[in-house]
Amino acid sequence: MIEYLKYFVLLYGGLFAITNPVGAVPVFLSVTHDLSWSERREIATKTALTVVITLVTFALIGEWIFKFFGSSVDAFAIAGGILLFKMAMEMLSGKLSTVKISKEETEEFSEEVVTLEEVAIIPLAIPLISGPGAITTVMLYMAKSGHVSEKATVITSIVAIGLTVWLILCSSNRIQKKLGRVGIKVMTRMMGLILTSMAVQMIINGIKGAFGI
């Protein structure tokens, strides 16, 4: 039981750093600035659900994706580590990773007239929160999980991240007021530092597995 709890904490911490829901607060506020609190909560709910559905789906079909493209888990780990490292470098500068969403895309969605469903799914859930880095990570963790209980732990951590996303987005105004833009940038840099170590370790594990070291 303790082992699975440690595994859950490891997965949750890693996914929290990658998804960085606190860093998504300014974008969430910018695309929902003219909406009521109830509408913001509705968008937060749909965003969180989309994040969970997206990550669970890729976690479950990841093995078939590897087989279809003829890619090994180790090769995917190296490629994923490089992707995460690029994200981490951008986060360490206090910026949202352009691997997830660019400044132009953010401005485009803030200026266009879109429905609540469109805002919740794109750009908030995909690719801002459940972007390529998060998808890659859950696929790798699921592929390396041997027992059913370990796979269930991966799914549980994804659901926990979805709940965290919902809570943070619903509290976006208070978080913005308490942390401010500087505080959010500091948090983003901290997540970037954690993500850097994860990316390096992922690359090392991939190289070891690929060359049988």
C-alpha angles and dihedrals in degrees: 000000000000090000092055090046090054090047090051092050090049092050094043093048092049094048091046090055092047098044091040096192091182089060089053092061096089091050091047091052093046094054094042100038094119097044130098122250092255091053090049090051090050091052091046090052094049091045092053092047091049091050091052094045092047096049095041091050094052091042090056098043096037093099092055091047089055091050095044094054094036092239125146124226090243093054090048090049091055092047091045092049091054090049092049091047091056090050091048093052091054092046091051087062089056095252134123108256114258086214084074106034135342128227090248092056091050092051091045093056093043091055100042125083104241136162124256090251092054093049093047094050101033124056100356104051096023121061103348098063108010095037132149093288095055092043092050092049097051091046091053095045091049092047091052094046107103103183129055089239090057091050089049088052090055091052091046091052090051091052089048090052089051090053090048091051090051093049093047095047092047088052094042095120093052092044091051092050095046100041100027122197091296092053092049090050090051090051090049091052090050091051088048091055092052090046091052092059090046092051094049092048091048091053092047092050091048093051092047092050095044095050097033093240 
